[in-house]
Amino acid sequence: MERGFSLFLGNSGYRTDQTQYIRRMSEARFTFVFTSLHIPEEDAALYVERLDQLVREAHRCGLRVIVDVSPSSLPYVASLDESVDGLRLDYGFSAEAIMELAKTYQIAFNASTLTETFLHELVNQGLSLKNVEAWHNYYPRPETGLSLEWIKRRNQWLHTQGLKTVAFVSGDGQRRGPLYRGLPTAEAHREVSPYGAARDLHDRLHTDAIVIGDQDLSPYSLMTFRENEARLRVSVREDIQEAELALLQLPHRQRFDPARDVIRSETSRPYARKGEFAIRAKETQTPSSRLKGTVTIDNETYGRYEGELQIMKKELPFDEKVNVVANVREEDMILLDILRPGEPFRLVTDE
């Protein structure tokens, strides 16, 4: 999954530690930077200076730079000392202007508004699609993001046209104002973990590359992207046993024959037998259903299944042979339907 991140040039969103942030994201295996060049006339010189600094530092780190431009801001791109790599084209560019720009830059169209007629017109004029992408928008206002089904259908059509697709996920550090509600493409991803949203876009919606819309990631999410490992944060129950906590903190892997209703850890039962752990049944456990995201460990009354760790993918009834030990946090629940057969994962306990 190719991934990029955003940096903005205006005073309301500018990072004073931009250089350090670019280096950290490069070390976490991000490969390109996105920014916007919609310039207030009075700040034109400042925007261009900051963009020039961004491009030089990004290139030093081996990153591409993609800039969102309009016809009015395009001349500022041409004035830079070092060229950007790609242009995401806003409204107002003619077919002739696009053909000329494609000689120098990678071109990105709006994924939602691009029509087959216009694309074929460009191809008939000689546009090569090898260096053309289709980018979805991000949506700062809650309730305005796209549906998952629309993104999936649109990506399928764009792929039939030979185009690579790109979409945005919210950051989970300092979010961009003035609304501070995230910058996702999909409304369903507004408040979920960046890594979970990225995996959903890539694995289930067939998006080729993702971009962190907000220009900040928490240290935890940055580490998750760097390690490229599914990590589910869990809240641990107060009555958890020492043996259960040891099983919970193991490196896990989903079985290669995935169950319909639960994620089954392949590693927990063998570890429990090897360590000769006794998972005692909890007499004080309140009889209640096991909701989606509940983490359980089979207790000693389940015979040879003792020690098996499971995560519920749907609500299941109470079972006295199963101990409830933790619950997956809401922002990471998205990963429950994404984990692949045989995929490693970790359960990260709250401090």
FIKOLFI-540621 format. One line per 10 residues: number of its first residue (from 0); their letters; for each residue x negated, y negated, z of C-alpha. Coordinates in pm, whole numbers, always signed. Example, Ala and Ser with C-alpha at 12.3 -4.5 7.8 and 13.67 -1.06 7.14 Angstrom:
# residues 2
0) AS) -1230 +450 +780 | -1367 +106 +714 .
This chain:
# residues 351
0) MERGFSLFLG) +0 +0 +0 | -164 -322 -116 | -108 -612 +119 | -162 -985 +138 | -99 -1267 +384 | +20 -1627 +374 | -152 -1952 +461 | +18 -2289 +428 | -142 -2623 +360 | +96 -2880 +511 .
10) NSGYRTDQTQ) +46 -3026 +858 | +354 -2846 +997 | +203 -2504 +931 | -170 -2556 +879 | -404 -2328 +1078 | -710 -2506 +1214 | -883 -2166 +1241 | -805 -2083 +878 | -1157 -1958 +801 | -1163 -1720 +1098 .
20) YIRRMSEARF) -812 -1594 +1016 | -909 -1517 +656 | -1207 -1317 +777 | -999 -1122 +1031 | -739 -1033 +770 | -1009 -929 +524 | -1160 -700 +787 | -811 -548 +834 | -812 -457 +463 | -578 -724 +331 .
30) TFVFTSLHIP) -672 -802 -29 | -508 -1131 -128 | -384 -1464 +6 | -60 -1642 -84 | -2 -2015 -48 | +234 -2280 -181 | +142 -2600 -362 | +464 -2797 -342 | +296 -3124 -253 | +446 -3441 -100 .
40) EEDAALYVER) +302 -3721 -310 | +145 -3900 -13 | -42 -3583 +94 | -173 -3471 -245 | -542 -3527 -169 | -516 -3344 +165 | -337 -3045 +8 | -593 -3013 -270 | -884 -3037 -25 | -734 -2764 +194 .
50) LDQLVREAHR) -654 -2543 -103 | -1010 -2578 -229 | -1143 -2469 +113 | -900 -2175 +121 | -1001 -2053 -225 | -1373 -2072 -152 | -1345 -1886 +179 | -1107 -1624 +37 | -1340 -1555 -254 | -1635 -1523 -17 .
60) CGLRVIVDVS) -1437 -1247 +156 | -1348 -1079 -173 | -981 -1182 -163 | -764 -1302 -450 | -561 -1623 -411 | -206 -1653 -548 | -47 -2000 -548 | +322 -2088 -577 | +338 -2379 -823 | +587 -2601 -1003 .
70) PSSLPYVASL) +518 -2791 -1326 | +448 -3106 -1123 | +189 -2940 -896 | +13 -2741 -1167 | -237 -3019 -1256 | -375 -3005 -901 | -465 -2638 -950 | -661 -2728 -1260 | -855 -2991 -1062 | -1003 -2743 -815 .
80) DESVDGLRLD) -1375 -2678 -806 | -1309 -2302 -791 | -1017 -2146 -976 | -732 -1961 -808 | -659 -1609 -933 | -285 -1613 -989 | +20 -1838 -1016 | +367 -1765 -887 | +578 -1972 -1121 | +868 -2178 -994 .
90) YGFSAEAIME) +1150 -2307 -1214 | +1074 -2530 -1511 | +803 -2347 -1707 | +869 -2292 -2076 | +774 -1973 -2257 | +498 -2164 -2436 | +353 -2296 -2108 | +359 -1947 -1955 | +180 -1798 -2254 | -94 -2058 -2216 .
100) LAKTYQIAFN) -129 -2004 -1839 | -148 -1627 -1884 | -474 -1673 -2073 | -639 -1787 -1747 | -433 -1664 -1454 | -247 -1362 -1326 | +122 -1453 -1356 | +396 -1378 -1101 | +763 -1425 -1184 | +1059 -1455 -949 .
110) ASTLTETFLH) +1177 -1095 -909 | +1542 -1191 -858 | +1587 -1438 -1143 | +1370 -1285 -1418 | +1587 -1167 -1707 | +1520 -894 -1960 | +1583 -1138 -2244 | +1322 -1388 -2122 | +1067 -1118 -2046 | +1107 -962 -2391 .
120) ELVNQGLSLK) +1073 -1306 -2549 | +735 -1344 -2381 | +626 -992 -2477 | +722 -1059 -2838 | +501 -1368 -2826 | +210 -1150 -2717 | +223 -1155 -2335 | +43 -854 -2188 | +218 -717 -1881 | -102 -571 -1738 .
130) NVEAWHNYYP) -162 -895 -1550 | +199 -983 -1465 | +385 -924 -1136 | +736 -983 -1002 | +755 -1141 -656 | +1065 -1148 -436 | +1132 -1464 -235 | +1114 -1498 +142 | +1415 -1633 +332 | +1359 -1854 +642 .
140) RPETGLSLEW) +1730 -1891 +728 | +1892 -1597 +910 | +2163 -1411 +715 | +2022 -1516 +376 | +1772 -1235 +314 | +1831 -970 +48 | +1993 -633 +109 | +1776 -322 +105 | +1985 -170 -172 | +1943 -479 -392 .
150) IKRRNQWLHT) +1566 -475 -347 | +1550 -105 -432 | +1764 -142 -746 | +1576 -451 -856 | +1237 -283 -803 | +1352 +16 -1008 | +1448 -211 -1298 | +1128 -415 -1276 | +923 -95 -1284 | +1101 +15 -1603 .
160) QGLKTVAFVS) +980 -314 -1752 | +621 -232 -1652 | +593 -488 -1371 | +431 -455 -1030 | +659 -570 -743 | +576 -775 -433 | +787 -865 -127 | +747 -1040 +211 | +774 -929 +574 | +792 -1146 +885 .
170) GDGQRRGPLY) +489 -1201 +1103 | +508 -1136 +1478 | +266 -1401 +1601 | +336 -1772 +1575 | +617 -1805 +1321 | +655 -2085 +1071 | +887 -2378 +1147 | +1123 -2541 +1142 | +1345 -2237 +1213 | +1081 -1994 +1350 .
180) RGLPTAEAHR) +1297 -1694 +1252 | +1053 -1513 +1027 | +992 -1516 +652 | +1113 -1179 +524 | +1250 -1077 +187 | +1500 -829 +340 | +1742 -952 +604 | +1723 -612 +776 | +1350 -671 +834 | +1377 -1009 +1006 .
190) EVSPYGAARD) +1314 -882 +1361 | +1139 -550 +1307 | +766 -486 +1335 | +562 -610 +1037 | +408 -266 +983 | +747 -95 +997 | +896 -342 +750 | +596 -302 +520 | +627 +78 +528 | +1000 +52 +454 .
200) LHDRLHTDAI) +941 -174 +153 | +668 +53 +19 | +788 +403 +107 | +1164 +374 +62 | +1219 +68 -159 | +923 +131 -393 | +761 -211 -351 | +401 -208 -473 | +257 -477 -246 | +368 -665 +65 .
210) VIGDQDLSPY) +283 -1010 +198 | +301 -1130 +559 | +531 -1430 +516 | +449 -1608 +842 | +86 -1701 +874 | +19 -1513 +1195 | +12 -1154 +1320 | -11 -1041 +1679 | -339 -866 +1770 | -138 -543 +1808 .
220) SLMTFRENEA) +4 -563 +1453 | -332 -662 +1308 | -484 -352 +1468 | -199 -136 +1333 | -256 -257 +977 | -631 -218 +1014 | -598 +142 +1134 | -304 +210 +899 | -142 +435 +1159 | +223 +461 +1261 .
230) RLRVSVREDI) +245 +342 +1621 | +574 +334 +1810 | +588 +126 +2126 | +793 +292 +2399 | +937 +194 +2735 | +864 +472 +2984 | +1123 +587 +3237 | +1037 +544 +3605 | +1089 +915 +3679 | +834 +1036 +3424 .
240) QEAELALLQL) +614 +1320 +3552 | +234 +1311 +3529 | +238 +1606 +3287 | +498 +1431 +3071 | +292 +1111 +3057 | -13 +1313 +2946 | +190 +1466 +2662 | +337 +1129 +2568 | -7 +972 +2524 | -141 +1246 +2295 .
250) PHRQRFDPAR) -212 +1181 +1927 | +97 +1332 +1761 | +185 +1461 +1417 | +530 +1525 +1279 | +580 +1885 +1171 | +548 +1959 +800 | +902 +2105 +810 | +1084 +1793 +934 | +1405 +1840 +1131 | +1722 +1660 +1028 .
260) DVIRSETSRP) +1805 +1516 +1370 | +1471 +1464 +1546 | +1101 +1401 +1494 | +920 +1705 +1635 | +561 +1667 +1751 | +350 +1950 +1616 | +78 +1894 +1875 | +267 +1873 +2206 | +364 +2236 +2272 | +19 +2387 +2200 .
270) YARKGEFAIR) -140 +2119 +2422 | +108 +2190 +2701 | +35 +2564 +2687 | -340 +2506 +2675 | -326 +2278 +2977 | -84 +2506 +3158 | +143 +2211 +3230 | +470 +2275 +3407 | +746 +2046 +3285 | +994 +2061 +3568 .
280) AKETQTPSSR) +1364 +2013 +3501 | +1492 +1685 +3645 | +1776 +1752 +3886 | +1848 +1380 +3919 | +1873 +1323 +3543 | +2201 +1148 +3463 | +2406 +1346 +3208 | +2433 +1117 +2907 | +2383 +1136 +2533 | +2037 +1107 +2382 .
290) LKGTVTIDNE) +2059 +789 +2173 | +1853 +723 +1861 | +1498 +638 +1968 | +1510 +846 +2287 | +1185 +1035 +2351 | +1229 +1375 +2518 | +1015 +1667 +2635 | +1162 +2016 +2670 | +1137 +2140 +3027 | +1054 +2482 +3176 .
300) TYGRYEGELQ) +1410 +2613 +3136 | +1371 +2601 +2755 | +1134 +2899 +2752 | +877 +2894 +2473 | +981 +2541 +2371 | +856 +2397 +2701 | +639 +2093 +2632 | +782 +2008 +2290 | +808 +1631 +2243 | +1085 +1498 +2023 .
310) IMKKELPFDE) +1219 +1158 +1917 | +1587 +1134 +1835 | +1673 +1015 +1482 | +2044 +1015 +1569 | +2258 +1033 +1882 | +2267 +1384 +2031 | +2452 +1523 +2334 | +2301 +1570 +2678 | +2097 +1888 +2728 | +1982 +1992 +3075 .
320) KVNVVANVRE) +1686 +2177 +2920 | +1552 +1848 +2780 | +1391 +1573 +2988 | +1434 +1212 +2878 | +1098 +1036 +2927 | +1097 +714 +2720 | +1270 +499 +2459 | +1128 +351 +2139 | +1143 -28 +2130 | +1397 -176 +1893 .
330) EDMILLDILR) +1147 -341 +1656 | +976 -6 +1590 | +1292 +204 +1542 | +1262 +154 +1165 | +968 +396 +1160 | +1184 +688 +1276 | +1334 +725 +929 | +1006 +659 +749 | +756 +898 +909 | +655 +1157 +650 .
340) PGEPFRLVTD) +624 +1532 +708 | +283 +1600 +860 | +216 +1231 +928 | +20 +1140 +1244 | +172 +891 +1486 | +110 +752 +1834 | +343 +649 +2114 | +214 +330 +2277 | +335 +283 +2633 | +434 -60 +2765 .
350) E) +187 -216 +3005 .
